[in-house]
């Protein structure tokens, strides 16, 4: 069951590569989803962005990469959605834990999210008081040399 959830979460990842600045333009999520609008503000391109989530008894993992295996641009705007059906207790998203990991070089996506250590760098964790039908803007900043960091941000 957990594997099905992880696969569903990975399949639910949506990537819209729009080179915008700041935290991007507003996105309108469906009523049964939580949308993460993730603005990259990095020192260099990356291979993948892995997103682990947990709320109540539910957890899963997914990520964002380009289908053509090209790197994610250092200033790309990414969208990732979590659907209500991924959560056994939908009300538990009021303490939604998100953990971000940067994979610095492109690797074939893995359902277990196991990647070579030399390409895997943590970008931190955020806890959101999330609600379905809402969008949350996040910026991933930094680089290989000094590390990556996930930060909540507000739209301009």
C-alpha positions, 0 to 999 in steps of 0.5 A, a space after each residue: 500500500 505504501 509503495 502504491 502511495 509512493 508511486 502515485 505521489 511520484 506520478 503526481 509530480 508536475 513540472 512546469 519549467 517557467 523561467 520567472 523571478 521571485 517566487 513566481 506567478 500565482 497558481 490555482 490548485 484544484 480543491 482536492 490538492 495542495 500545490 507547492 510552487 517552488 522557485 529555484 534560486 541556485 548557484 548552478 543547475 541541478 539534476 532532480 529535486 526530491 520531495 518527501 512528505 508526511 502528515 499524520 500516519 501518511 507519508 510518501 515521496 516524489 520529486 521533479 526532474 525533466 523528462 528529457 533528462 536535461 538539468 533543472 535550470 538554476 532559476 526554474 519555477 516548479 510545481 508539485 501537487 499532493 492530492 487528498 487521496 494520498 492522505 489517510 487522515 486529510 485533516 492531518 495536513 495542518 502539520 504537513 512536513 516537507 523535506 527537500 533533497 537536491 540531486 546535483 547531477 541527473 540520475 534516473 528517478 528511483 521510487 525508493 529515492 536512493 541516489 549516490 551520496 556524492 550527488 545527494 545534498 539536503 535542502 532542509 525541511 519545512 512544516 506547513 499548516 496546509 489546507 487543500 485548495 491552497 498554493 504554498 510558495 517555496 524558494 530553494 536557494 544556495 549551491 553545492 559549495 555552501 549547501 541548499 536551503 528551502 525557504 517559505 516565501 510570499 508572492 510579490 
